[in-house]
Amino acid sequence: MDVARQAGVSPSTVSRILNGTAKVSEDKRLAVLAAIDKMKFAPNQMAQGLKKGRSMTIGIVVQDISSPFFDETLRGVDDGLKGTGYASVIVSGHWNAEEEADRIRLLLARKVDGIILLSGRMSDQTVLGFSSQRPIVSTGRALQTRSALGFKLDNESGAYMAVHHLIELGHRRIAFISGPANNIDAAERLAGYTRALNEAHIELDANLIVEGNYHEASGMLAMNRLFDTHQQFTAVFAANDLSAYGARLALYRKGIRVPDDISLVGFDDLPGSSYTTPPLTTIRQPLYDIGRIATQALLRIINGEEARGEVPPLELIVRETTRRVR
């Protein structure tokens, strides 16, 4: 070994020093560290992992690889893995519980050391069952065991902040483009919308609620349905930024100005939301932080440490798509 020759010690001594198990003189230890620094040496982390019975890979289950929502979270995962020697294997569950389970079985067959599950439709019990085989960190659910940890953001509170902001600006007829009816996040955002109206003593009008599916096209179609049924409103809360983008296009095509004629609020704060015309007022989800912190938590569990981690709270980001009612 070049480092051993440079330091004047045996290869086994270098190995024990790197593993923290060597009892050697301070002179030898400093000589090895100096040789490592001089030769820009990095230990073969894959080889070290194999000695510990690890594959040095983690599996990541996303729901929609094409979505900018997951792009930002994956960027956090990637940064969380830097310098750890771990590589990732990414698969997609397509918002289908059976497909998610199949993908996790595939990852387990590849001997990944742990799994990050980004949202999804599987039940908590199913996730806990898989965690008996490999550690799992999941977003969008509350879990806390020795081998499973969940990060769940307060969607209800986020939606409440969005609608409360509009109410403070004087809006009382606030349309809501929701997420899919069978999605727990969507149900919680509807609950936040409802709570804000109730606290302001504004009667809930079911005609102002149109279901979407979190994609741009559904936001545009939902907006057009509101126009087709001749609903009167001064503001729109979209359950995610992509839906808000579609709604913005529908308003543009109708010649309706944002925010002069109608105010618009989204949910997520995707990177592109700062660059819409005008820039979108939205609820910021800490997507990057979620990915990075989830990765760090998973690596702790893999190393036999406590499963823990905390992500920043949701935040209202006021930009240029909302204004006070004239």
LUMNU-985875 format. One line per 10 residues: number of its first residue (from 0); their letters; for each residue y, z, x of C-alpha. Coordinates in nm, 4 decimals. Layout:
<dogus>
NUM> a> Y Z X; ...
</dogus>
This chain:
<dogus>
0> mdvarqagvs> 0.0000 0.0000 0.0000; 0.3392 -0.1015 0.1414; 0.5077 0.2189 0.0236; 0.2398 0.4297 0.1934; 0.2798 0.2417 0.5231; 0.6574 0.2662 0.5069; 0.6422 0.6420 0.4424; 0.3604 0.7082 0.6912; 0.1291 0.8688 0.4343; -0.1929 0.7734 0.2588
10> pstvsrilng> -0.1948 0.5626 -0.0624; -0.3536 0.8544 -0.2496; -0.0641 1.0799 -0.1495; 0.1842 0.8258 -0.2881; -0.0162 0.8085 -0.6106; -0.0225 1.1881 -0.6505; 0.3509 1.2135 -0.5857; 0.4236 0.9473 -0.8476; 0.2006 1.1286 -1.0976; 0.3629 1.4623 -1.0170
20> takvsedkrl> 0.0350 1.6216 -0.9064; 0.0760 1.6254 -0.5285; 0.1365 1.9441 -0.3292; 0.2882 1.8040 -0.0105; 0.5577 1.9003 0.2308; 0.9155 1.8305 0.1377; 0.9434 1.5911 0.4352; 0.6558 1.3763 0.3050; 0.7912 1.3778 -0.0489; 1.1355 1.2679 0.0676
30> avlaaidkmk> 0.9808 0.9996 0.2916; 0.7890 0.8546 -0.0053; 1.0994 0.8603 -0.2269; 1.3031 0.6912 0.0462; 1.0360 0.4200 0.0863; 1.0297 0.3632 -0.2887; 1.4077 0.3284 -0.2977; 1.4158 0.0966 0.0055; 1.1417 -0.1336 -0.1288; 1.2667 -0.1292 -0.4912
40> fapnqmaqgl> 0.9152 -0.0236 -0.5880; 0.8184 0.0311 -0.9524; 0.4747 0.1751 -1.0411; 0.2426 -0.0489 -1.2400; 0.2884 0.1148 -1.5787; 0.0148 -0.0928 -1.7405; -0.2354 0.0297 -1.4810; -0.1190 0.3867 -1.5324; -0.1567 0.3398 -1.9081; -0.5104 0.2079 -1.8732
50> kkgrsmtigi> -0.6037 0.5143 -1.6678; -0.4870 0.7260 -1.9618; -0.6818 0.5133 -2.2107; -0.3711 0.3393 -2.3473; -0.2983 -0.0263 -2.4149; 0.0775 0.0193 -2.3527; 0.1521 -0.1722 -2.6739; 0.2934 -0.0599 -3.0051; 0.2611 -0.2446 -3.3348; 0.5612 -0.3136 -3.5554
60> vvqdisspff> 0.5196 -0.4049 -3.9221; 0.8291 -0.5705 -4.0702; 0.8601 -0.7089 -4.4207; 1.0623 -1.0237 -4.3614; 1.0952 -1.1528 -4.0068; 1.3730 -1.3922 -4.1128; 1.5957 -1.1152 -4.2547; 1.9021 -1.0047 -4.0536; 1.8350 -0.6551 -4.1906; 1.5157 -0.6329 -3.9864
70> detlrgvddg> 1.6722 -0.8211 -3.6931; 1.9149 -0.5368 -3.6346; 1.6431 -0.2716 -3.6622; 1.4167 -0.4633 -3.4233; 1.7030 -0.4775 -3.1745; 1.7031 -0.0974 -3.1804; 1.3255 -0.0919 -3.1313; 1.3558 -0.3279 -2.8352; 1.6184 -0.1113 -2.6706; 1.4079 0.1972 -2.7384
80> lkgtgyasvi> 1.1202 0.0409 -2.5422; 1.3262 -0.0583 -2.2383; 1.2010 0.1024 -1.9226; 0.8948 0.2564 -2.0893; 0.6398 -0.0067 -1.9876; 0.5505 -0.0639 -2.3523; 0.5382 -0.4046 -2.5191; 0.5480 -0.4696 -2.8928; 0.3319 -0.6729 -3.1287; 0.5235 -0.7740 -3.4436
90> vsghwnaeee> 0.3566 -0.8635 -3.7736; 0.4927 -0.9120 -4.1268; 0.3837 -0.7403 -4.4462; 0.5903 -0.9608 -4.6838; 0.6607 -0.6674 -4.9184; 0.2945 -0.6586 -5.0220; 0.1000 -0.3313 -4.9910; -0.2368 -0.4992 -4.9381; -0.0963 -0.7319 -4.6730; 0.0738 -0.4416 -4.4975
100> adrirlllar> -0.2588 -0.2556 -4.4851; -0.4352 -0.5659 -4.3498; -0.1739 -0.6032 -4.0783; -0.2108 -0.2396 -3.9771; -0.5888 -0.2839 -3.9522; -0.5249 -0.5855 -3.7308; -0.2985 -0.3804 -3.5047; -0.5531 -0.0997 -3.4872; -0.8199 -0.3518 -3.3858; -0.5907 -0.4589 -3.1002
110> kvdgiillsg> -0.5872 -0.0964 -2.9820; -0.2126 -0.0426 -3.0108; -0.1062 0.3092 -2.9127; 0.1107 0.3582 -3.2198; 0.2738 0.1780 -3.5114; 0.6287 0.1501 -3.6458; 0.6299 0.0592 -4.0157; 0.9669 -0.0749 -4.1274; 0.9864 0.0001 -4.4983; 0.7190 -0.1503 -4.7234
120> rmsdqtvlgf> 0.5168 -0.0951 -5.0388; 0.2204 0.1105 -4.9175; 0.1833 0.4596 -5.0631; 0.2510 0.7628 -4.8470; -0.1165 0.8582 -4.8732; -0.2240 0.5214 -4.7339; 0.0177 0.5569 -4.4430; -0.1084 0.9093 -4.3716; -0.4645 0.7792 -4.3772; -0.3851 0.5214 -4.1094
130> ssqrpivstg> -0.2014 0.7837 -3.9040; -0.5331 0.9646 -3.8540; -0.6277 0.6715 -3.6287; -0.2971 0.6036 -3.4525; 0.0474 0.7675 -3.4737; 0.2819 0.6044 -3.7241; 0.6576 0.6280 -3.7638; 0.7860 0.4764 -4.0869; 1.1276 0.4056 -4.2332; 1.2061 0.4344 -4.6027
140> ralqtrsalg> 0.9853 0.7377 -4.6684; 0.9814 1.1109 -4.5986; 0.6819 1.2139 -4.3845; 0.6290 1.4954 -4.1373; 0.2864 1.5580 -3.9837; 0.1533 1.5792 -3.6278; 0.0773 1.2054 -3.6270; 0.3229 1.0630 -3.8827; 0.6980 1.0783 -3.9197; 0.9212 0.9173 -4.1790
150> fkldnesgay> 1.2928 0.8442 -4.1833; 1.4396 0.8191 -4.5321; 1.8062 0.7440 -4.5872; 1.9941 0.8658 -4.8946; 2.0262 0.5418 -5.0915; 2.1464 0.7248 -5.4007; 2.4332 0.8843 -5.2111; 2.5252 0.5523 -5.0495; 2.5465 0.3733 -5.3823; 2.7466 0.6616 -5.5245
160> mavhhlielg> 2.9992 0.6278 -5.2376; 3.0340 0.2541 -5.3030; 3.0994 0.2899 -5.6760; 3.3161 0.5994 -5.6329; 3.5354 0.3975 -5.3954; 3.5840 0.1331 -5.6636; 3.6576 0.3952 -5.9292; 3.9193 0.5549 -5.7028; 4.0865 0.2124 -5.6865; 4.1134 0.2134 -6.0661
170> hrriafisgp> 3.8120 -0.0024 -6.1555; 3.6248 0.0930 -6.4711; 3.4333 -0.2255 -6.5505; 3.2039 -0.2435 -6.2474; 2.9141 -0.4888 -6.2455; 2.6018 -0.4078 -6.0471; 2.3689 -0.6621 -5.8856; 2.0582 -0.4494 -5.8349; 1.7499 -0.4871 -5.6186; 1.3964 -0.5545 -5.7511
180> annidaaerl> 1.2880 -0.3208 -6.0299; 0.9724 -0.2121 -5.8451; 1.1565 -0.1202 -5.5239; 1.2250 0.2502 -5.4631; 1.5454 0.1814 -5.2666; 1.6739 -0.0299 -5.5548; 1.5957 0.2449 -5.8062; 1.7825 0.4990 -5.5948; 2.0868 0.2719 -5.5643; 2.0880 0.2246 -5.9412
190> agytralnea> 2.0795 0.6029 -5.9761; 2.3828 0.6331 -5.7448; 2.5708 0.3695 -5.9467; 2.4905 0.5568 -6.2670; 2.5918 0.8961 -6.1276; 2.9313 0.7701 -6.0124; 3.0033 0.6256 -6.3571; 2.8871 0.9418 -6.5337; 3.1025 1.1692 -6.3182; 3.4059 0.9515 -6.3966
200> hieldanliv> 3.3201 0.9555 -6.7697; 3.2731 0.5797 -6.7720; 3.0162 0.4628 -7.0229; 2.7247 0.2752 -6.8681; 2.7118 -0.0831 -6.9950; 2.3643 -0.2303 -6.9413; 2.5110 -0.5801 -6.9767; 2.6892 -0.5300 -6.6452; 2.3621 -0.4672 -6.4577; 2.1788 -0.7787 -6.3372
210> egnyheasgm> 1.8596 -0.7602 -6.1341; 1.8410 -0.9422 -5.8015; 1.5872 -0.9526 -5.5198; 1.8015 -0.8672 -5.2147; 1.8431 -1.2341 -5.1105; 2.1599 -1.4457 -5.1072; 2.0427 -1.6815 -5.3804; 1.9709 -1.3954 -5.6197; 2.3230 -1.2617 -5.5686; 2.4686 -1.5988 -5.6595
220> lamnrlfdth> 2.2413 -1.6358 -5.9633; 2.3164 -1.2819 -6.0818; 2.6880 -1.3517 -6.0596; 2.6466 -1.6698 -6.2606; 2.4501 -1.4812 -6.5290; 2.7401 -1.2398 -6.5661; 2.9737 -1.5349 -6.6140; 2.7370 -1.7073 -6.8575; 2.7240 -1.3991 -7.0803; 3.1046 -1.3681 -7.0667
230> qqftavfaan> 3.1083 -1.0144 -6.9276; 3.4446 -0.8633 -6.8434; 3.4643 -0.6781 -6.5116; 3.7054 -0.6199 -6.2252; 3.4603 -0.5239 -5.9515; 3.1048 -0.5903 -5.8351; 2.8724 -0.3613 -5.6415; 2.5852 -0.5551 -5.4848; 2.2753 -0.3570 -5.3835; 2.2743 -0.5161 -5.0385
240> dlsaygarla> 2.4966 -0.7333 -4.8220; 2.2878 -1.0490 -4.8652; 2.3301 -1.0250 -5.2422; 2.7021 -0.9714 -5.1876; 2.7157 -1.2913 -4.9796; 2.5620 -1.4860 -5.2680; 2.7964 -1.3223 -5.5180; 3.0935 -1.4121 -5.2983; 2.9884 -1.7784 -5.3003; 2.9592 -1.7783 -5.6804
250> lyrkgirvpd> 3.3066 -1.6281 -5.7112; 3.4472 -1.8849 -5.4686; 3.2994 -2.1706 -5.6701; 3.4596 -2.0322 -5.9851; 3.7972 -2.0146 -5.8145; 3.7989 -1.6352 -5.8406; 3.9763 -1.4642 -5.5535; 3.8321 -1.1648 -5.3679; 3.9793 -0.9060 -5.3837; 4.2858 -1.0259 -5.5761
260> dislvgfddl> 4.0889 -1.0974 -5.8944; 3.7610 -0.9131 -5.8357; 3.6684 -0.6500 -5.5782; 3.3291 -0.6674 -5.4076; 3.1192 -0.4057 -5.2244; 2.7853 -0.4519 -5.0478; 2.5270 -0.2221 -4.8915; 2.3826 -0.2354 -4.5338; 2.6724 -0.3464 -4.3114; 2.4853 -0.6334 -4.1526
270> pgssyttppl> 2.6487 -0.7761 -3.8386; 2.7751 -1.0781 -4.0328; 2.9598 -0.8647 -4.2872; 3.2515 -0.8206 -4.0481; 3.2939 -1.1994 -4.0426; 3.2741 -1.2992 -4.4095; 3.5883 -1.4319 -4.5765; 3.7326 -1.1818 -4.6352; 3.5390 -0.9187 -4.4338; 3.3089 -0.7232 -4.6634
280> ttirqplydi> 3.3558 -0.3639 -4.7717; 3.0082 -0.2107 -4.7594; 2.7883 0.0935 -4.7039; 2.6762 0.1104 -4.3433; 2.3108 0.1784 -4.2808; 2.2522 0.2730 -3.9150; 1.9968 -0.0077 -3.8755; 2.0068 -0.0288 -3.4961; 1.9914 0.3505 -3.4626; 1.6942 0.3663 -3.6993
290> griatqallr> 1.4971 0.1262 -3.4803; 1.5858 0.3005 -3.1560; 1.5249 0.6539 -3.2841; 1.2005 0.5575 -3.4579; 1.0737 0.4126 -3.1300; 1.1682 0.7206 -2.9323; 0.9974 0.9408 -3.1911; 0.6779 0.7331 -3.1796; 0.6617 0.7526 -2.8005; 0.7000 1.1304 -2.8206
300> iingeearge> 0.4058 1.1536 -3.0612; 0.1957 0.9271 -2.8368; 0.2706 1.1604 -2.5456; 0.1560 1.4624 -2.7466; 0.5047 1.5946 -2.8161; 0.6586 1.7077 -3.1440; 0.7238 1.4374 -3.4047; 1.0968 1.4532 -3.4625; 1.4113 1.2454 -3.4912; 1.7288 1.2262 -3.6934
310> vpplelivre> 1.9377 0.9219 -3.7812; 2.3089 0.9154 -3.8668; 2.4075 0.9324 -4.2359; 2.5242 0.6392 -4.4448; 2.8937 0.5593 -4.4277; 3.1461 0.3716 -4.6424; 3.3109 0.0939 -4.4398; 3.6292 -0.0236 -4.6112; 3.7349 -0.3751 -4.5144; 3.9131 -0.6430 -4.7164
320> ttrrvr> 3.7067 -0.7177 -5.0302; 3.8346 -0.4232 -5.2343; 4.1792 -0.3418 -5.3663; 4.3461 -0.1272 -5.6291; 4.3524 -0.2582 -5.9854; 4.6954 -0.3893 -6.0714
</dogus>
